[in-house]
């Protein structure tokens, strides 16, 4: 499946007690796997909601354009997830974040607030998945100042997970 997304850095902390529209919150834990065993960019993810978890293994292939990638995702068992977590890339931290999903003007947004590692705590990124690379978008102005970081590799989760000094 082709993934086309735009990513924005949200500069002002989001006040969810004042969030103007309904949203759905999911807890995410993700880790990158050893690239020489599983391929570059391979990761596992646990998604928690309402006391239950689902687990996925994802393979991403870059296209040269950071906003467009090929993505293959497979649902896996909790046991397989635990096994794969033993094969984590030691040069990458485990990322934990809250994902807040909402619809705005017929667009589906994911607002990620990072919890761990500590150096990322509070980082807030807004993602929008598109059906076409040149689709027009309308960002929710009530989020305050945002900066398009789609083409900035420093804001890719893979790079955010990098252990400092590695």
C-alpha positions in Angstrom: 0.0 0.0 0.0 1.2 3.5 -0.8 1.3 5.8 2.1 1.1 9.6 1.4 1.3 11.8 4.4 2.1 15.3 5.6 3.6 16.0 9.0 3.5 19.2 11.0 5.2 20.3 14.2 2.7 21.8 16.7 4.4 24.6 18.6 1.9 25.2 21.4 1.0 22.4 23.9 -2.5 21.1 23.2 -5.1 21.5 25.9 -7.3 18.4 25.5 -9.7 19.7 28.1 -10.4 22.5 25.6 -10.3 20.4 22.4 -13.1 21.8 20.3 -14.1 18.6 18.5 -14.5 14.9 19.4 -11.3 12.8 19.3 -10.3 9.2 19.9 -7.2 8.5 22.0 -4.9 5.5 21.5 -1.7 4.6 23.4 1.1 3.6 21.1 4.4 1.8 21.8 6.7 1.2 18.9 10.2 -0.2 18.5 12.5 -0.6 15.5 13.9 -4.0 14.7 17.4 -5.0 13.8 17.8 -3.9 10.2 20.2 -6.7 9.1 17.6 -9.3 10.2 14.3 -7.6 9.4 15.2 -5.0 6.8 15.6 -1.3 7.2 12.8 0.6 8.8 11.0 -2.5 10.1 9.1 -1.9 13.3 6.6 -3.4 15.7 3.8 -1.5 17.3 1.4 -2.0 20.2 -1.8 0.0 20.1 -3.8 0.1 23.3 -7.4 1.4 23.7 -10.1 0.7 26.2 -8.0 -1.9 28.1 -7.2 -4.0 25.0 -4.1 -4.1 22.8 -3.5 -5.0 19.1 0.0 -5.6 17.7 1.5 -5.0 14.3 4.7 -5.5 12.4 5.3 -2.8 9.7 7.7 -2.7 6.8 8.3 0.7 5.1 10.2 1.4 1.9 11.2 5.0 1.1 10.6 6.4 -2.3 13.1 9.3 -2.2 10.2 11.7 -1.5 9.7 11.6 2.3 6.0 12.2 2.1 5.4 9.1 0.0 6.4 5.6 1.1 5.4 2.0 0.5 4.0 0.4 3.6 3.1 -3.2 4.5 1.6 -3.8 7.8 0.7 -7.2 9.3 -1.3 -7.9 12.5 0.6 -10.1 14.8 0.0 -11.9 18.1 1.0 -10.6 21.6 3.5 -13.4 21.8 5.1 -12.6 18.4 5.3 -8.9 19.5 7.2 -9.9 22.7 9.5 -12.1 20.7 10.2 -9.3 18.2 10.8 -6.9 21.0 13.8 -9.1 21.9 15.2 -8.3 18.4 15.0 -4.5 18.8 17.7 -2.3 17.3 19.8 -1.2 20.3 20.6 2.1 18.5 16.9 3.1 18.7 14.8 3.8 21.8 11.3 2.5 22.2 8.8 5.3 21.5 5.7 5.7 23.6 3.1 8.3 22.5 -0.6 9.2 22.8 -2.3 9.3 19.4 -5.4 11.5 19.2 -7.4 10.9 16.1 -10.0 13.3 14.8 -11.8 14.5 11.7 -11.6 18.1 10.5 -13.3 19.3 7.3 -13.4 15.8 5.9 -9.8 15.1 6.6 -8.4 12.4 9.0 -5.8 13.7 11.4 -3.5 12.0 13.9 -2.1 14.2 16.7 0.8 12.4 18.4 2.0 13.6 21.8 5.3 11.9 22.7 5.7 10.5 26.2 9.0 8.6 25.9 11.9 8.6 25.6 12.3 11.5 28.0 14.1 13.7 25.4 10.9 13.7 23.3 8.4 14.2 26.1 5.8 16.8 25.0 6.8 16.8 21.4 3.6 17.1 19.4 3.3 16.2 15.7 0.2 16.4 13.5 -0.1 13.9 10.6 -2.5 13.8 7.8 -2.8 10.9 5.4 -3.7 11.9 1.8 -5.2 10.0 -1.1 -3.1 12.0 -3.6 0.3 13.6 -3.2 -0.9 17.0 -4.3 -4.2 17.1 -2.4 -5.1 20.4 -0.9 -5.3 20.4 2.9 -6.9 22.6 5.5 -5.3 22.6 8.9 -7.2 23.2 12.1 -6.3 26.8 13.0 -7.2 26.2 16.7 -4.0 24.2 17.1 -2.0 27.4 16.9 1.3 27.7 15.0 2.4 24.7 13.1 5.4 24.1 10.8 5.4 21.6 7.9 8.2 19.1 8.7 7.2 16.5 6.1 10.5 16.7 4.3 12.6 17.1 7.5 14.2 13.7 8.4 14.7 14.8 12.0 10.9 14.4 12.5 10.6 10.8 11.2 9.8 8.4 14.0 12.8 6.3 12.9 15.2 9.2 13.5 13.4 10.4 16.6 13.9 7.0 18.2 17.7 7.2 17.7 19.6 6.8 20.9 21.6 10.0 21.5 25.3 9.5 20.7 24.7 6.5 18.5 
